[in-house]
Amino acid sequence: MHMTDLRNAWTGASALLFDLDGVLTPTAVVHEQAWQELFDGYLAEAGHPQGYQESDYFDHIDGKPRFDGVRDFLTSRGITLPEGPLDDATTNETVQGLGNRKNAIFNEIVDTRGVEPFPGSVKFINAALELGLKVAVVSSSRNAPAVLKAAGLDHHFTVVVDGQVAAAVGLPGKPDPATFTYAASLLDVPTQECIVVEDAVSGVQAGSAGNFQAVIGVDRGAGRQTLLDAGATLVVDDLNDLL
């Protein structure tokens, strides 16, 4: 695909629906660190022989709502924990407790180190806004507003459909397309005129399952072919490649 083709890949659209972690900000790295810290600690406490590995993040956790990630990872280790109440204490060994513990670790890392957005993504957002496209963030993370603020991007996005919004409205998470479809309705743009921009397999699957104009995959580690197989229309290494 030539550069002109890449440019044409998104110029016919009316709106862009961006995933946040890994697409606009390198917070996937922070999430990975937080998950590793969480499960290293938990597996050690539980005396489990098999420790947490980097591949676990991509295999069981990446892109999913937090508590689904907890559940799916534990299942991979043959562990079943009680669900626990939503606001369960971070010290409790429940699905909610572990999810809340992970969130506390994540926020601590963001607060102490801040978040630098990907320069190519910032340029791409600015170019899209100059062309008059509408933009929204669609993220499984319940920390999306805090991360957008820390990255200095919050003023661009009046529509943010994150884990909190999805839970409040009762929308299933990715790989279901519901959160993207909901963002399109809030922007008042038909889904066929929206392009989904994603780096996670579950997110690309969500875009592919919905009635969207295209799904642009950003390869931050999932793998080009993996994203194409999941339903991406095209895959780039950085959003700068589309300019």
Buried (B, 14 or more C-beta within 10 A) or exposed (E): EEEEEBEEBBEEBBBBBBBBBBBBBBBBBBBBBBBBBBBEBBBEEBEBEEEBEEEBBBEBBBBBBBBBBBBBBBEEBEBEBEEBEEEBEBEBBBBBBBBBBBBEBBBEBBEEEEBEBBEBBBBBBEBBEEEEBBBBBBBBBBBBBBBBEBBEBBEBBEBBBBBBBBBEEEBEBBBBBBBBBBBBEBBEBBBEBBBBBBBBBBBBBBBBBBEBBBBBBBBBBBBBEBBBEBBBBBBBEBBBBBB
